[in-house]
Amino acid sequence: MLDTNMVYLAASKRWLKDYKLEQEDVIGHCHYDIFPEIGDDWKKDHQECLNGKINICDEAPFLRADGTTQWIYWDVRPWYNSKGEIGGLLMHTGDITEQKEKELKKKRVESILNDTSEIARISTWEINLSTQELLWNKMAYEIYEVADDFRPTVDAALEFFKYDEDRQAAKIAIQNAIDYGSAVDMDVELITAKGNTIWVKILGKVESISGVPTRFYGILQDVSSFRLTEQRLNKAYKELEAIFNSKSIAVISTDKDGVINRFNSGAEKMLGYSAMEMIGFKKPEIYL
């Protein structure tokens, strides 16, 4: 409670605790002396309240003089004397810093997860085992290349599988997860709604309450780029192996000390030495 000069007439114990003023005697002191960090915008709001306005805010950051940020809500309104004149202000505030920090932390984590999902093309899914309802996040719609109004079901999702054997394996894996609590880990090919063939990794597990399975949830990741890279590496490796095993091309390599560590059949044929007598023992000088 303050007078028209913003001087304290009374303050609750909770007010003093919230603003760390337990060791100070605020009565008789100006509000702005107690809180020098209060800016002109708040002072303007206080003057409007002294003219009869009521100011209510659900949450706002209060940057303290020590550099910390305190989140508060408030209700500021004038009080009137027996003559009906404004005698000052009544301030009711609450410290919601802990609650707000948890909320902000949750939002930061969600933002990081969303960014990670976008970069790694990871979607989340969930099946309500009571209703068999399937829920997807936004990334799943992108991976399956379906319209935003598409309503996914378990059977509809399985129809995107390229091969029937993968479809049957998925059904068995889901049932085993429900019956025995086993995890699902599958790599399958899908044909998207737009006809594109992609590789996805599916991970899932069951959540039970009092031993009763209630929820089946997990992630689905588009791993097509990894698969394509793997296929290219395998192709390159096979081509290199074909070259190395060729009898018409000599392939010889050495370690950092110059000792031969590869000597293919083409080199054996061309130079007359066997790989057994060369690898790990000789240097190229022997045949130069």
FENSUL-V107384 format. One record per residue. N is the residue number from 1. RES is the residue in one letter. OMEGA is omega as a letter, one per 20 degrees, with the letter a starting at -180 (999 if undefined). Layout:
n & res & omega
N & RES & OMEGA
N & RES & OMEGA
//
This chain:
n & res & omega
1 & M & a
2 & L & r
3 & D & a
4 & T & r
5 & N & r
6 & M & r
7 & V & a
8 & Y & r
9 & L & r
10 & A & r
11 & A & a
12 & S & r
13 & K & a
14 & R & r
15 & W & a
16 & L & a
17 & K & a
18 & D & a
19 & Y & r
20 & K & a
21 & L & a
22 & E & a
23 & Q & a
24 & E & r
25 & D & a
26 & V & a
27 & I & a
28 & G & a
29 & H & a
30 & C & r
31 & H & a
32 & Y & r
33 & D & r
34 & I & r
35 & F & a
36 & P & a
37 & E & r
38 & I & a
39 & G & a
40 & D & a
41 & D & r
42 & W & r
43 & K & r
44 & K & r
45 & D & r
46 & H & r
47 & Q & r
48 & E & r
49 & C & r
50 & L & r
51 & N & r
52 & G & a
53 & K & r
54 & I & a
55 & N & r
56 & I & r
57 & C & a
58 & D & r
59 & E & r
60 & A & r
61 & P & r
62 & F & a
63 & L & a
64 & R & a
65 & A & a
66 & D & r
67 & G & r
68 & T & r
69 & T & r
70 & Q & r
71 & W & a
72 & I & r
73 & Y & a
74 & W & r
75 & D & a
76 & V & a
77 & R & a
78 & P & r
79 & W & a
80 & Y & r
81 & N & a
82 & S & r
83 & K & a
84 & G & r
85 & E & r
86 & I & a
87 & G & a
88 & G & a
89 & L & r
90 & L & r
91 & M & r
92 & H & a
93 & T & r
94 & G & r
95 & D & a
96 & I & a
97 & T & a
98 & E & r
99 & Q & a
100 & K & r
101 & E & r
102 & K & r
103 & E & r
104 & L & r
105 & K & r
106 & K & r
107 & K & r
108 & R & r
109 & V & r
110 & E & r
111 & S & r
112 & I & r
113 & L & r
114 & N & r
115 & D & r
116 & T & r
117 & S & r
118 & E & a
119 & I & a
120 & A & a
121 & R & r
122 & I & r
123 & S & r
124 & T & r
125 & W & a
126 & E & r
127 & I & r
128 & N & a
129 & L & r
130 & S & a
131 & T & a
132 & Q & r
133 & E & r
134 & L & r
135 & L & r
136 & W & r
137 & N & a
138 & K & a
139 & M & r
140 & A & r
141 & Y & r
142 & E & a
143 & I & a
144 & Y & a
145 & E & r
146 & V & r
147 & A & a
148 & D & a
149 & D & r
150 & F & r
151 & R & a
152 & P & r
153 & T & a
154 & V & a
155 & D & r
156 & A & r
157 & A & r
158 & L & r
159 & E & r
160 & F & r
161 & F & a
162 & K & a
163 & Y & a
164 & D & a
165 & E & r
166 & D & r
167 & R & r
168 & Q & r
169 & A & r
170 & A & r
171 & K & r
172 & I & a
173 & A & r
174 & I & a
175 & Q & r
176 & N & r
177 & A & a
178 & I & a
179 & D & a
180 & Y & r
181 & G & a
182 & S & r
183 & A & r
184 & V & r
185 & D & a
186 & M & r
187 & D & a
188 & V & r
189 & E & r
190 & L & r
191 & I & a
192 & T & r
193 & A & r
194 & K & r
195 & G & r
196 & N & r
197 & T & a
198 & I & r
199 & W & r
200 & V & r
201 & K & a
202 & I & r
203 & L & a
204 & G & r
205 & K & a
206 & V & r
207 & E & a
208 & S & r
209 & I & a
210 & S & r
211 & G & a
212 & V & r
213 & P & a
214 & T & a
215 & R & r
216 & F & a
217 & Y & r
218 & G & a
219 & I & r
220 & L & a
221 & Q & r
222 & D & a
223 & V & a
224 & S & a
225 & S & r
226 & F & r
227 & R & r
228 & L & r
229 & T & r
230 & E & r
231 & Q & r
232 & R & r
233 & L & r
234 & N & r
235 & K & r
236 & A & r
237 & Y & r
238 & K & r
239 & E & r
240 & L & r
241 & E & r
242 & A & r
243 & I & a
244 & F & a
245 & N & a
246 & S & r
247 & K & a
248 & S & a
249 & I & r
250 & A & r
251 & V & a
252 & I & r
253 & S & a
254 & T & r
255 & D & a
256 & K & r
257 & D & r
258 & G & r
259 & V & a
260 & I & r
261 & N & r
262 & R & a
263 & F & a
264 & N & a
265 & S & r
266 & G & r
267 & A & r
268 & E & a
269 & K & a
270 & M & a
271 & L & r
272 & G & r
273 & Y & r
274 & S & r
275 & A & a
276 & M & a
277 & E & a
278 & M & a
279 & I & r
280 & G & a
281 & F & a
282 & K & r
283 & K & a
284 & P & a
285 & E & a
286 & I & a
287 & Y & r
288 & L & 999
//
